Amino acid sequence: MAARGREKAPPDPVHQNQIMCELIRKELRAQKLYTQYNVNPHHPVHNITRKPMSWHDNVEEPADAKFLNVIHYAAQGPKKKYSEPQTESQEIGWDCEPLIPSERGDKRINFFRTYQDITKYMAEFWRLKAKQSSK
């Protein structure tokens, strides 16, 4: 118990220098100098938009043909890009053209609104009644 109560003598400058040299050697052994930097593919990159009136945005840059082709290709509809549907949900509505072309003059299928004598009379009656009630 008595040995624990004793205070240590302060280390002399030579001993402190040895400790410092050993510490620096350990740090230099673990240190690596990186000169090539890459974006981490597993970490999302947060883009910061530029200021609207900065001179960077006003500089005219030449159009990149490859980039424009990619943008135009992405803007096309799926039927123009692919010859057949790529997913199950694209199969619904892929062939949306009617099987039989419609004929607007066919009276069996198209029922247009027609006015007979009684419907013309009642239409005029309701029009006059609406006029009288609005006065």
C-alpha positions as CSV (number, residue, x, y, z in Angstrom):
1,M,0.0,0.0,0.0
2,A,2.8,2.3,0.7
3,A,4.2,1.8,-2.8
4,R,1.0,3.0,-4.4
5,G,0.9,6.2,-2.4
6,R,4.3,7.3,-3.7
7,E,4.4,9.8,-6.5
8,K,6.4,9.1,-9.6
9,A,9.4,11.2,-10.4
10,P,8.9,13.5,-13.4
11,P,10.5,12.0,-16.5
12,D,13.8,13.6,-17.6
13,P,14.0,15.4,-21.0
14,V,15.9,12.4,-22.6
15,H,13.1,10.0,-21.6
16,Q,10.4,12.5,-22.9
17,N,12.3,12.8,-26.2
18,Q,12.3,8.9,-26.6
19,I,8.5,8.8,-25.9
20,M,7.9,11.6,-28.5
21,C,10.1,9.8,-31.1
22,E,8.2,6.5,-30.6
23,L,4.9,8.3,-30.9
24,I,5.9,10.0,-34.2
25,R,7.3,6.7,-35.6
26,K,3.9,5.0,-34.9
27,E,2.0,7.9,-36.6
28,L,4.2,7.9,-39.7
29,R,3.9,4.1,-40.0
30,A,0.0,4.3,-40.1
31,Q,-0.1,7.5,-42.3
32,K,-0.8,7.1,-46.0
33,L,-0.7,10.0,-48.4
34,Y,-3.6,9.9,-50.9
35,T,-3.2,11.9,-54.1
36,Q,-6.1,10.4,-56.1
37,Y,-9.6,11.2,-54.8
38,N,-12.7,9.4,-55.9
39,V,-16.4,9.7,-55.1
40,N,-17.6,7.0,-52.7
41,P,-20.2,5.0,-54.7
42,H,-21.9,3.9,-51.4
43,H,-22.5,7.4,-50.2
44,P,-25.1,9.7,-51.8
45,V,-23.8,12.9,-53.3
46,H,-25.7,16.0,-52.4
47,N,-25.6,18.5,-55.2
48,I,-25.8,22.2,-54.3
49,T,-27.5,24.4,-56.9
50,R,-25.8,27.4,-58.1
51,K,-27.0,31.0,-57.6
52,P,-29.3,32.1,-60.3
53,M,-27.4,35.3,-61.2
54,S,-23.9,33.9,-60.9
55,W,-21.5,34.3,-63.9
56,H,-21.0,30.5,-64.0
57,D,-24.5,29.9,-65.3
58,N,-24.2,32.5,-68.0
59,V,-21.1,31.1,-69.7
60,E,-22.1,29.5,-73.0
61,E,-20.9,25.9,-73.2
62,P,-20.9,23.8,-76.3
63,A,-23.7,21.2,-76.6
64,D,-22.6,17.7,-75.9
65,A,-24.1,15.4,-78.7
66,K,-23.9,12.3,-76.6
67,F,-25.7,13.9,-73.7
68,L,-28.4,15.3,-76.0
69,N,-29.0,11.8,-77.6
70,V,-29.4,10.3,-74.1
71,I,-31.9,13.0,-73.1
72,H,-33.9,12.6,-76.3
73,Y,-33.9,8.9,-76.0
74,A,-35.2,9.1,-72.4
75,A,-38.0,11.4,-73.5
76,Q,-39.4,9.0,-76.0
77,G,-42.4,6.8,-75.2
78,P,-41.9,3.2,-74.4
79,K,-43.5,2.0,-77.8
80,K,-40.8,4.0,-79.6
81,K,-38.0,2.7,-77.5
82,Y,-38.8,-1.0,-77.4
83,S,-40.5,-3.4,-79.9
84,E,-42.3,-5.3,-77.1
85,P,-43.2,-4.5,-73.4
86,Q,-40.3,-4.8,-71.0
87,T,-42.3,-5.2,-67.8
88,E,-45.6,-6.8,-66.7
89,S,-47.2,-3.4,-66.2
90,Q,-46.3,-2.3,-69.7
91,E,-48.2,-5.2,-71.1
92,I,-51.5,-3.5,-70.1
93,G,-52.4,-1.1,-72.8
94,W,-49.4,-1.9,-75.0
95,D,-51.7,-2.7,-78.0
96,C,-54.3,0.0,-77.6
97,E,-55.3,0.3,-81.3
98,P,-58.8,-1.0,-81.9
99,L,-59.1,-4.4,-83.7
100,I,-61.8,-3.1,-86.0
101,P,-61.6,0.5,-87.3
102,S,-64.6,2.5,-86.2
103,E,-67.1,3.7,-88.8
104,R,-68.9,6.8,-87.6
105,G,-71.7,6.4,-90.1
106,D,-72.8,2.9,-88.9
107,K,-76.2,3.4,-87.2
108,R,-76.0,0.1,-85.5
109,I,-73.1,1.1,-83.2
110,N,-73.2,4.9,-83.1
111,F,-76.4,6.5,-81.5
112,F,-76.2,10.2,-82.2
113,R,-78.6,12.6,-80.5
114,T,-81.5,13.3,-82.8
115,Y,-84.4,15.6,-82.3
116,Q,-88.0,14.6,-83.2
117,D,-91.0,16.8,-83.0
118,I,-91.8,16.2,-79.3
119,T,-88.2,16.7,-78.2
120,K,-88.0,20.0,-80.2
121,Y,-91.2,21.1,-78.6
122,M,-90.1,20.3,-75.0
123,A,-86.7,21.9,-75.6
124,E,-88.4,25.1,-76.6
125,F,-90.9,24.8,-73.7
126,W,-88.1,24.5,-71.1
127,R,-86.1,27.4,-72.7
128,L,-89.1,29.7,-72.5
129,K,-89.8,28.6,-68.9
130,A,-86.2,29.4,-67.9
131,K,-86.5,32.8,-69.5
132,Q,-89.7,33.6,-67.6
133,S,-88.2,32.5,-64.3
134,S,-85.1,34.6,-64.7
135,K,-87.2,37.8,-65.2
